[in-house]
Amino acid sequence: MQIDEARELRNLLVSQLFPRATNEWTRAATFERRRHITRSLGIGMSRKNSRGYQLELRLETRNLREHPAISDLLKAARGEVNVEVTGRISALGPAQNPYQTRHRPLKVGHSVGHSLVGAGTLGCFVRFLGQPGTVGVLSNNHVLAATNRGVIGDPIFQPGMLDYGKPADRIGTLSHLVPLEEGRENQLDVAAATLDPEIETMGNRLPEGDLKKVEEPSFDDDLLAKVGRSTGQTKGRLSATEFDLMQVQYCIGETEFRYFNFSNVIEITGTNGFSFSVAGDSGSMVYSPRTRVGYAMIFAGNEMANRSYAMPLPAALHAVKAEPLNGTEDR
C-alpha cells in the first residue's frame, strides 16, 4: 500500500471497528465477545519495504486476536497488517529496573526463580522434544532448582522472591534438572520449567529481533550480548573457551557454601570496563547481537575482575531434551 492508502484504511478501520474514547476504555479489562474492546490496543502503520506501507496492530493479550472486531480488521486489511502482543501499556513512572518486575506475557531476560532462591534470569523459551504443545523456560539449576534442593513439580515464579514474587506469580513447575555433583567435573548448571497452560510468552525476542538459531561459541563471532535480570542488556567479548578444572562457589541458603568443579567453560569479558554480568544475571542467554545466534548461558562470574562464565547453550538444551522456540512462536 502507498502511505495515503494506509492512512485511509487505518482511519476507516478505527471509525468502523472501535468505540469512541469513553470511560469504557478505562474500566478493568475483560474479554467479552461483543462489538467493542476493553483491553488496550493500538493501530498505526509502518514502512513495509521500498514499495509500500502496512498497518501495525498492537494487542495487550494474545486472545484478543479472537475478538470479532479484530477478526474483521484482519480481513479488511487484506494481509497488509503486522500484529504484535505488547502486554499492558502504562505511563512511565519513577525509574526502576524493568527486568525485576512482573511481566505478562513472559519475556526473555526477566526475573525468575524457585521459592528457595532470591532471583535469577529467564534465559530462553523452549519446546520439549516429544511433548507437542508444551512450552518451557530454560535457566540454571541454582535458579530454578535451588542448587539441587528443588524437586520435580516445585512451583516456579516470575518475578523471583527477591523481586517480591508471591504465590499469584507462579508461571509453571520445575520439570527438568541436571544435578550438580561434588567430587567430579560438571559441564552444566541447567534446569527447565514447564509453563502452566494459561501463561503466555513473547517468544525468544531479543532487543535486536527474534533469536535465529543456536550454535557452539566461536571466536569468529566474538562480540556478544546478554539480557539479564540485574543489568539488563550488556555487551562483551568472548575472551576464552574450554576452561577445565574451574571451581565455582555456590551459596546454599544464607550461611552454607558448597564448591563444584566445572569443565568446558566459556569466559566473557565486559566491554568498556563494565561487567558483562553480576549476581542475579545467572541464566541469561549469551548471543551475538549481529547475527542473533544463541551461544551460551551465564552461570557464574567475578564482578570485580570483569569476568563472566557460561556453558554452551546447545549442550544445555540437549541435556533437558529441548529446542528453542522459533521467533515469537507460541503454544
N, C-alpha and C positions, 0 to 999 in steps of 0.2 A: 504494500500500500504506500502511496505517497503521503507526505505529512498532513496535508489538508484532509485527505480521505480518512486517515487515522483519527484526526481530531473530530471529524464529523461523526464517525462511528462511535467513538468514545462518548461524545455528548449525547448521541441518540440513545445509547445503552443506559447511560446514567439516568436520563429523563424517563425512560420506559420501565427500568427494572428496579430502581432503588427508591425508597421513600425519601421525602424531603427531610431535612435536618430537624428533627423534633426531639422531645425528651426521650422518645423511644430508643434512640441511639445510645443513651447514657445508662439505660437500665441494665441490670445483671444479664449477662449473655446466656441465652438458652437456645438450643437448636429446635426450631419449630417449622414444620412443613406448611408454610403459608407464604404469601407473596411479599414478604418483607424480611429483612435480615437484621438481627440484633447483635451480631458479633462484628468486630471491627474488620474492615476490608477497605481496599482502595483500588482504583482503576486509573491507569495512566498509559503512557506509551514510551517506546524506546526505538532506537535505530537498529533495525534487524541486520541490515547489510548495506552495501553501497547502492542498492536498488530500491530500498524502501524501509518502511517502519512497521511495527507491530504493537498490539496492545499489551499492557502489563497488568496482571491481576495479582493482588496480594490478599491472602486469606489468613485469618487468625488461627483456624484449625483446619485439619485436613478433611474432616467430614463436611465442611461447607461446600465442597465440590458437588455433593449430592443434593444440595438445596435447589429447588425448581428454578429460582431466579438465576443461579449460577449456571445451571444446565442450559437455560435459554440464552445466556450471554455467550457461552462457548459455541453454541450452534450458530448464533448470529455473527460471531467473529470469523467464522469460516476457517478455523485453524490458525488465524493470524493473532494468536494470543499466547503469552508465556505466563504460566501460573506458578506462584511460589507461596509456601506457607511461612509466615514470619513470626507466629506467636503474637501475643498481645503487644500492641504498640503503646508506649507510655511516655508521658512528659519526663524529661531528664531532670532528676533532682541532684542532690549533692553527690560529688564524685565517690564511686565505690568500685571495687573490682567486680566486674560483671560475671567473671568465671567462678565466683564463690557464691552466687545466688542460685535460687531455684529457677530452672528454665524448662518450660514445656512449649514446643517439642524439645526433646533432648538434643544437645549439641556436643560435638567433639570438643575436648579441652576443659570441660566444666567439672566442678567439684563432684566427687562421688566417693562412696566408701561403705565398708561394713560397720556395724554398730560399735565394734570394739576398737575402731581406729578413729583418728581425727578426720582426715580427708586426704584424698589423692585425686588423680585426674582420670577422667574417662578418655581412654586412648583412641578407640575407634569402634564403629559398629560392625558386627559380623553376622553372618548366616552360618549356622552349624550344618555341617555336611550330613546328609541322611535325615535331616529334620526339616522338611519343607515348611515354609511359613514361620519358622522360629527365628527371631532376631535377638541378638545378644550384644553385650558390651565387653570389650577387652581392656584389661588393666593388669596391675601387678598382683601377685599373691598377697603381698603385705598391705595392699589397698582393699581388695575385695574379700580376702580370706584371713586377714589379721595375722599374717605370718604363721600359717598352719593351724591357727586356733579356730578358724571357722569350719563349719561342716556344710556339706551339700544341702541346699534348701534354706540356708540362712537368708534373711531379707537384706537387700542392698538399697541404699538411699542416695538420692540426689536432691539437695546437696548433702555432703557428708556431715557427720555430727559436729565437727569443729566449726562448720559454717551454719550452725543452727538447724541442721536437719532434724526432722521429727517423724514419728510413725506415718503420718499422712504423706511423707515424701518418698515412700517406698516406690521403687521402679521395677523390681524384679527379685530374683533369688540366685544365690551362688549355685552354679551348675557344673563348672569345670575348674579343676585345681591341679596344678603341678606342685607337689610338696617340695619344700626346701629341706635339704638334708645336711646335717653336720658330719664332718669327717670324710667328705667326698667333694669332688668338683661338681658344682651346679652350673648349668648353662642358661637356666631360665628362672625368672621370678615372674610368674604369669598365672592369671586366673581369669575366668569369664563368668558372666552372669546372664541368665536368660530373662529377657524383659517380660513383664506382665502384658497380656494381650491388649489392654487399653492404652498402653504407653506409646506415644508417637515419637518419631525421631526426625531430625532434619538430614539424616544420612551423613556420609563422610564428607561434609562440606568444610573446606579449609578457607582461610582468608583469600587465597588466590583462585579458588574454584574447587570443583569436586576432585577427590582423590582419584587418580587414574589407574594405578596398579601398585603392586608390592614386589620389591626385588631385594637381593642381597646388597648391602652397602658397598659403595665403590668410590675410590679416590677420583674417578673421572667425573663425579658429580658431588663435589665435596662441600658446596655451600648448602647448609642445612637449616631447617626451621622446626619449631615445635609450638604447640599451643597448650598451655598448662594452667592449672587451677590457681597457682600463686603468682606467676609472672606473665601470664597471657602469651602473646606471640613473641618469641625471641629468635635470633639467628646465630649461627655458629659455623665452625669449620670441623670437618672430620680430621682429627689430629692423630689417631692411631686405631688400629684394629687388631683383633685376635689376641687380646690380653689374656693370659692364663695366670693361675696362682694368685688371683686378686681376692683379698679378704675384705668383706663388707660387714660393717657393724649394723645390727638391727636392734631397735628399741622395742622391747616387749612390755606393754603397759607403761607404767611411769618410772619403774626403777630397774627392771631387768634388761640386760643386754645379752645378745647371742651373736655369734660370728659364723658366717657362711663363706665358703670359698667358691669362686666363680672362674670359668674359663670362657674363651671366645667372646670377650667383652669388647665393646666399641667405645672409644673415647672421643668426646666432642668438647671443643673449646669455644666459649662465647666470643663474639666479635666486639671490637671497640672497648674491651676491658670489662664488659658486662657479663654476668653469669648466664650461661645458657639455661640453667635450671636451678631451683632451690627447693627446700622442703615443701612438700605439697604438690610438686610437679611430677612426682612419680606416676608412671603410667602413660605419660604423654607420648604420642606418636611422633617420631622424628621423620621428616620428609624433606624432599627437595622443593623449595619454593619456585624453582624454574620449571621443573618437569611434573610436579605434583605426584611423584613416586614415593611411596612409603618405604622406609628402610629399617627402622628400629623402634624400640620403646624404652624410654628412660626408666631406670630403677634405682640409681644411686648417684652420688656426687660429692664434691667438696666445693662449697661456695667460695671460700677464701682463695683456693687455688684456681678457681675458674675452670673446673673440670667436671664434666657430666659423663655418666657411664650408662650404656644402653645395651640391650640384647637385640640380635637380629629379629626383625618382625616376621619374616617367613617362618622361622623356627617356632616363634611364639604361637602363630596361627596354627601351624601343623600340630603342635602339642595339644591344643584344645579342639582339634578337628573342625576348624572353621576357615572361612574365607571372608574377606572384607565385602561389605555391601558395595554394589556398583553405584557410584554417584549418589544421587538422592533417592535411590531405590528404597521403598519401604515394604512393610508386610502386605 
